[in-house]
Amino acid sequence: MNYRHIYHAGNFADAVKHAVLVALIEQLKHKQTPLCYLDTHAGAGSYDANDPAALKGLEFGTGIRPLLGAHQLPPALHVFLNLVRSFNSQAGGALQHYPGSPLLAASLLRPQDRVVLCELQAAEAAELRRLFHTDKRVHVHCRDGYEALGALLPPKERRGLVLIDPPFETQEQEYDTIVRQLHLAWQRWPTGVYAIWYPIKLRQTIGRFHRRLQDTGMTRMLVGELCLHPDDSALRLNGCGMLLVNPPWRFEQTLAEILDALLAHLGQGRYARRSVEWLVGEKPAPRPVGARRRAAPSNPAPRPPKRRVPRS
C-alpha cells in the first residue's frame, strides 16, 4: 500500500470525518457503562502540519485551518476544534500538529473504555505504539483492519463504535469490500455503532454503493454528505460522506448541524452542498417478491424513498 495520509491531513474530508467521530463518541459517553472503540485503518495517529508532504498540497487550508478561526459553531464542532487547539497549545495558536482519529478518540474516551487500533503499515503501527505506549486502554494491532472485524467483534464490552476509514487505493473495489465486510461485522454484532467514511467522485459510483448497502438487509443506516465540487469527475475528491449504522438517538439532527456549519465555512461556489438522509430506517429496504438478500447482488433492488433531514 502506497497511501500516505500526511498529504491530506486536516483537509475538508478530515474535518467531516473527525467532527462526526467526536460527536458520536460524546453521545455514546452519556451512558456510564464501558465502551470499545475500534479503528480499522488507524494511520499514524498525529500529523505534522510542517512536514514537507503536508506543505506540498496545503490541504489543511481547505479544512481545519479556516475552521479554527470560525465563530458561531454548533457544540459538536466546538468539542472537535478545542481538541485540535489543545494539541497545538505550545504553538501560540498556530497549527503545527493535526490529531488523527486514534488521538481524538483516546483523548475523549474514559478510563473504563478500551481503544483498539488496527494499522497494516508497519511504520505507522510502530508510531501508534510509540504514541500510546503509556496508555493501558490502547491496544495496537499491525494487521488488516477488515480481517480484524471478524476476529475482534463483538467486543467484550458489548457497546462501542467501529470506524472504517480505508485509503480507497483500489477505487471502486473498495466500496464492494466495505459492503461485504460491514455486513459480516453487522451479522456478528448487530447492535454496534459503525461509522464509515467514503470519498465522492462520481455520483453513479455512490448510487451503486448505496443500493448494495440497502440490499444487505442491514437497518438504521444514516448517510451524511458534503460536496464542494460537482460529483461528475473521477480525477479529484469532490466531496465525502459518512455512513452511520445504528447512530445514537436523534443523531441525524446533530449530523445536519455539523454539515450545515462545515458547508457555511468551507463551501465555495454554487456546487457546494450537503445532504443528510436515512438510507434505511428501522426495517430493511423492500425487496421484490421471491428475491433473496445477499451481500453482493447482481440485480440490486430499487432504492426506497428516502427521508431527508431538513436544513437547520
PyMOL commands that set and color helices and strands:
alter all, ss='L'
color gray80, all
select helices_A, chain A and resi 5-7+12-28+52-57+59-62+64-68+75-86+89-91+101-108+122-131+145-152+172-188+203-215+251-266
alter helices_A, ss='H'
color red, helices_A
select strands_A, chain A and resi 36-39+46-48+97-99+114-118+138-141+160-164+193-200+221-227+239-245+273-280+307-308
alter strands_A, ss='S'
color yellow, strands_A
deselect
rebuild
show_as cartoon
